[in-house]
Amino acid sequence: MILEADIKAQLDQYLQLMEGDIVLKVSAGSDDVSKDMLALVEELASMSPRISSEHANLERTPSFSVNRIGEDTGITFAGIPLGHEFTSLVLALLQVSGRAPKVDQSIIDQIKNIKGEFHFESYISLSCHNCPDVVQALNIMSNLNANITHTMIDGATFKDEVESKNVMAVPTVFLNGESFGSGRMTLEEILAKMGTGPDASELSDKEPFDVLVVGGGPAGSSAAIYAARKGIRTGIVAERFGGQVLDTMSIENFISVRRTEGPKLVASLEEHVKEYGIDVMNLQKAKRLEKKDLFELELESGAILKSKTVIVSTGARWRNVNVPGEQEFKNKGVAYCPHCDGPLFEGKDVAVIGGGNSGVEAAIDLAGIVNHVTVLEFMPELKADAVLQERLHSLPNVTVLTNVQTKEITGTDTVNGITYISRETGAEKHVPLHGVFVQIGLVPNTDWLDETVERNRIGEIVVDKHGATTVPGLFAAGDCTDGPYNQIIISMGSGATASLGAFDYLIRN
């Protein structure tokens, strides 16, 4: 039996929602993964009269496809979709059976109207929390459009394929045999990369907003909801709805919720925002902000949005170490998410740059997967909590280097080492390895504002206790401001504060 009893009980409830019959076509060999895959497929078929199975010759072995009777949908799982991908399997079963995906009708229409042949392959790891979003999006597209196919490929099952294609980060997506993209991508982002989506004139024709929120993370979502509850015209423009929270695996300090995951929290935020009829303009990057009679926000697309007040909540991003090799080898050995990409470095040597909590936690996680971890910290001592340092130093396959400066990440096609300088002696050393995980904190996403508003020396927007900036009518919230702490719950509170400040400004002006 592949499925545990509690998982099976949950699955049984979902399978009752199936609307039509499906067939699972299995291509299996004599290897252990094939045996487990056959057992899983047989277990699924035994749980619902709507599911049958048959043997087939698919492109990869082991793999299985999910189809309607007499019709190939193009949805294939190469590897066993358990772990984080179990939800992808459940949704594929339901949607192929005829149950509609929870997607806006406009998106469904976009997918159905795509012309041409598109064969997607996504390389994933079962421990990656970003991968299911990509897998599920591509499965939806395959199910809705006969010209689109998608195969999910578990990198641990198809190691030779992963190495031959130099896949060093997950998810990595290929389209028609060519590299398409890597990292978390939503359905809307994939469609945008394929050249579909709203044009600039469509956005510029919108009526002016009372409150326009720039950024769709916890601060922006909170700000928009508080504004919309006041009954005023509210919009959110976001480069990526959810922001950095989408890349956060475990959240255990969001009060009243013992534990959740970033993508789950973002899904809840999006659902809450949509309840209020807020105009969400996703995948739109802010380029310039100018105050005239109204604020005018210019987007990278060329569109211009107008509003009486603006709340900037553009958050922060991982800080780059800014040494030669970092950009050249990004996703080719340089990574920022140890939980997602760690399994790709199984049995290999890696480095972690950064000795704070995030760096030390990353090193501890990686030590259980890789051959050896080297931690590099610029300061004379690690900055992580004592309990984390104690755990780190107890691990036999970790080397800690303090008071060192990273000089270069080296490689040819992929990373092959890291060069550092001892700040005490000036001696330069090179460590051969296969991966480098950068964990050195955050930088605010405020470069695009230039001299529009007062910012401090590290680029954070200066705000008062109402979330107001130095520009009347312009407010800011969350990790892009000079608030003392970067936490989800604090961002939400500051979003609410800025929104109430903006409403107060509107009624007084």
Secondary structure as GFF3:
##gff-version 3
##sequence-region A 1 509
A	DSSP	alpha_helix	5	15	.	.	.	ID=ss1
A	DSSP	beta_strand	22	27	.	.	.	ID=ss2
A	DSSP	alpha_helix	32	47	.	.	.	ID=ss3
A	DSSP	beta_strand	51	55	.	.	.	ID=ss4
A	DSSP	beta_strand	63	68	.	.	.	ID=ss5
A	DSSP	beta_strand	71	78	.	.	.	ID=ss6
A	DSSP	three_ten_helix	83	85	.	.	.	ID=ss7
A	DSSP	alpha_helix	86	96	.	.	.	ID=ss8
A	DSSP	alpha_helix	105	112	.	.	.	ID=ss9
A	DSSP	beta_strand	118	124	.	.	.	ID=ss10
A	DSSP	alpha_helix	131	144	.	.	.	ID=ss11
A	DSSP	beta_strand	148	154	.	.	.	ID=ss12
A	DSSP	alpha_helix	159	164	.	.	.	ID=ss13
A	DSSP	beta_strand	172	175	.	.	.	ID=ss14
A	DSSP	beta_strand	178	182	.	.	.	ID=ss15
A	DSSP	alpha_helix	187	193	.	.	.	ID=ss16
A	DSSP	alpha_helix	200	204	.	.	.	ID=ss17
A	DSSP	beta_strand	209	214	.	.	.	ID=ss18
A	DSSP	alpha_helix	218	228	.	.	.	ID=ss19
A	DSSP	beta_strand	234	238	.	.	.	ID=ss20
A	DSSP	three_ten_helix	243	247	.	.	.	ID=ss21
A	DSSP	alpha_helix	262	275	.	.	.	ID=ss22
A	DSSP	beta_strand	279	282	.	.	.	ID=ss23
A	DSSP	beta_strand	286	291	.	.	.	ID=ss24
A	DSSP	beta_strand	295	299	.	.	.	ID=ss25
A	DSSP	beta_strand	304	312	.	.	.	ID=ss26
A	DSSP	beta_strand	316	318	.	.	.	ID=ss27
A	DSSP	beta_strand	334	335	.	.	.	ID=ss28
A	DSSP	alpha_helix	338	341	.	.	.	ID=ss29
A	DSSP	three_ten_helix	342	345	.	.	.	ID=ss30
A	DSSP	beta_strand	349	353	.	.	.	ID=ss31
A	DSSP	alpha_helix	357	367	.	.	.	ID=ss32
A	DSSP	beta_strand	372	377	.	.	.	ID=ss33
A	DSSP	alpha_helix	386	393	.	.	.	ID=ss34
A	DSSP	beta_strand	398	402	.	.	.	ID=ss35
A	DSSP	beta_strand	404	411	.	.	.	ID=ss36
A	DSSP	beta_strand	415	422	.	.	.	ID=ss37
A	DSSP	beta_strand	428	432	.	.	.	ID=ss38
A	DSSP	beta_strand	435	438	.	.	.	ID=ss39
A	DSSP	beta_strand	442	444	.	.	.	ID=ss40
A	DSSP	three_ten_helix	447	449	.	.	.	ID=ss41
A	DSSP	beta_strand	474	476	.	.	.	ID=ss42
A	DSSP	three_ten_helix	478	480	.	.	.	ID=ss43
A	DSSP	alpha_helix	488	508	.	.	.	ID=ss44
###
